[in-house]
Structures are given as C-alpha cells and as structure tokens.
Amino acid sequence: MLDVTKLFVRSHDSIRAVMEVISKAPLSGLPGGIALVMSEGGDLEGVVTDGDIRRGLLVGVSLEDPVEKIYTRDPIVFNLKMTHPPLKIEGGGILYKGYI
C-alpha cells in the first residue's frame, strides 16, 4: 500500500524542503509534481505543485521562504464515493467520474 503521508508538508516548511518531497515521491510510487499542505490537526489546507514553485521563483520568492507564500489554498477535492451524473463545476465545465 502506498504511504501518501510522504506527500505531506506544513505551510511553514521551506520551498526547498517541499521540492525535496515532490522529487522523492515517485521513488515511493507516489505521484510526482505535487505535495499536500496539511494542518497540525491533519486537515488538508492546500496543495503545492512544481508549477506553483516555478511561478513563485519567477516573481522573486526564495527557496528558503515558507511554502505558504505560494501554495494553492482550498483546492477542489473529490472522494471516491461521488457518482454520476457528471459533476458540474464553475465556468460551465464538467468533470466525469474517473477523469479528474
């Protein structure tokens, strides 16, 4: 079974530390390119992707800055119990079960 906790980071972690988490994830069979920003209580606060890091660096954020400066807060999440009809999202788009 995959240990998804290896993707967990805290909002106060440095961007450099988060980059290490993202880089090591595929070695454990986990998806690359993303880390999950978790609260002290274990709730999902947001996500940070390699794209978020790249965009932050382009506007002058340092690798030693906390990831809270760049992560995506309140991401759209889905659970495996969601069923048809297709989920309608803002902007008129549609997400179909199994295609997230």
Rosetta blueprint (number, residue, H / E / L):
1 M L
2 L L
3 D L
4 V H
5 T H
6 K H
7 L H
8 F E
9 V E
10 R L
11 S L
12 H L
13 D L
14 S E
15 I H
16 R H
17 A H
18 V H
19 M H
20 E H
21 V H
22 I H
23 S H
24 K H
25 A H
26 P H
27 L H
28 S H
29 G L
30 L L
31 P L
32 G L
33 G L
34 I E
35 A E
36 L E
37 V E
38 M E
39 S L
40 E L
41 G L
42 G L
43 D L
44 L E
45 E E
46 G E
47 V E
48 V E
49 T E
50 D H
51 G H
52 D H
53 I H
54 R H
55 R H
56 G H
57 L H
58 L H
59 V L
60 G L
61 V L
62 S L
63 L L
64 E L
65 D L
66 P E
67 V H
68 E H
69 K H
70 I L
71 Y L
72 T E
73 R E
74 D L
75 P L
76 I L
77 V L
78 F L
79 N L
80 L L
81 K L
82 M L
83 T L
84 H L
85 P L
86 P L
87 L E
88 K E
89 I L
90 E H
91 G H
92 G H
93 G L
94 I E
95 L E
96 Y L
97 K L
98 G L
99 Y L
100 I L
